[in-house]
Amino acid sequence: MVTSEAVAAHARTLGFDRCGVAPATALPELDRIHDWLARGHAGEMRYLARSAGTRADIRRFLPSAQSVIVTATRYDAGRPPGAGTPAIARYAQGRDYHLVLAERLQRLLDWMREEAGAPFEAAIFVDKHHVQERVFAAYAGLGFIGKHSLLIDPELGSWMLLGGLACALPLEPGTPIADQCGACTLCLDACPTGAIVEPREVDARRCLSYLTIELEGPIPEPLRPSVGPHLFGCDVCQEVCPFNFAPAPTTDPAWQPQAGRDHPDPVALWQRPDDGLHALVAGSAMTHTSLSRLRRNLAVAIGNTGDAEAIAALDRPGDGVRNAAHSAEAPVVRDAVRWAKSRAPR
């Protein structure tokens, strides 16, 4: 027999740190996406508007859904980037979480089907599947949504990857826990661009994760100095969160930084050929953006160093790949290089 307790117990054997169940209903928090979109906070992420109806009601994702199983996996390996090196968000330093979590969730679903002894409909979701995981995680009792808009487990903090599955089984839901942020505003105060416009409200157009990953065109010039060393994503709001001070780093091999991703040298990266950059991002979540955006970000990061020697190296990018476009020649990269050169000491 499949029970919520049995599912959570088996999930832990598969590498998930937390697992809970939420009701498969149109929860009121889900509908807030429409207001968020109306305020223009999604920027160029048009796919969010196209999928807003599904994101507002899990039953559009799986019409037969009765329960939503949510998992949380701690990914912080305790190795932030060094001073003066391009910053790659910690979740992207290891293996691609989309693939890792999907494989683990499939194993969980296979086990559930064996235990049930009868077929039932189910659908897995990991970040890209039109499900607002944080809302369901909160209703499942896995934590509360902090002022930085991320789920916080009071014991494990917010360095958590969420995923799960909707299913047609009537499982007992968990109990939500109370908000514990209190009067703390450290994440709002620390955000380099003021993207957290109010508690639990992020304007993606100013968020460094959006600017370095999702935005296709040039990063707005007024925001470029605030990009600092960030090459892919941003961890600032989590680094200052008090709930992240105590938990021990994960030892899960999937999330350990791969060679070159935790303390990369900016000039060495810039002078890698395109196939060398491919090798850096292969098998990671960094494959979900383009090489031209990575070079754009790297040029901005080098410009922000104010290092004349590093900025001069922008004239010597790595080569392209035979019979393929050279990422350093993309207009968005040339624009970033122009700006970076203007930051060189006079």
Helices and strands as residue ranges (DSSP letters): H 4-13, E 18-23, G 28-31, H 32-38, H 46-50, H 52-56, H 58-61, E 67-74, E 87-88, G 90-92, H 97-116, E 122-125, H 133-139, E 144-145, E 151-152, E 160-167, H 186-190, E 196-198, E 201-202, G 204-206, H 208-209, I 210-214, G 221-223, H 224-227, E 230-232, H 236-239, G 242-244, G 253-255, H 266-270, H 274-281, G 285-288, H 291-305, H 308-312, G 313-315, G 327-329, H 331-341
